[in-house]
Amino acid sequence: MKTLHSYWAYVVLAVLIFTVVNAIIGLVQKKEFTHKEFRLGLFTLITAHIQLLIGLGWYFMSPWYKALKANGGEVMKESAARLLAVEHPLMMIIAIVLITIGWSKHKKQVKSEAKFKTFAIFYGLALLLILSRIPWSNWF
């Protein structure tokens, strides 16, 4: 499950980066929001939620969760363990909540500019949170 979570993260990150860049380009160039952007936003939402489910499944089986349950104080003192046991899961959940809010808010917008702006802000903030708490040492 850990391997699946790690590899799926590349997919999520690539799709999210593409969606944010596409939203910024659409906003700056005042493009029309089309079915392509709609589908891209939806695909990003779906891949992120799949990653959340895989991640939660892995988290509750992980040694970091067990360590946190057994001795939370020690885990919180060590930055690497705290990242994996607390910071990473919490930030990823917040990021996926932002993606979900962005998806919901964009559907209520009428103008293309507002739709692109909503994606750029919410999906962009989610991307920043994700990038800030990826355990990079485990990725390379």
Buried (B, 14 or more C-beta within 10 A) or exposed (E): EBEBBBEBBEEBBEBBBEBBEBBBEBBEEEBEBEEEBBEBBEEBBEBBBBBBEBBBBBBEEBEBBEBBEEEEEEBEEEEEBBBBBBBBBEBBBBBBBBBBBBBEBBEEBEEBBBBBBBBBBBBBBBBBBBBEBBEEEEEE
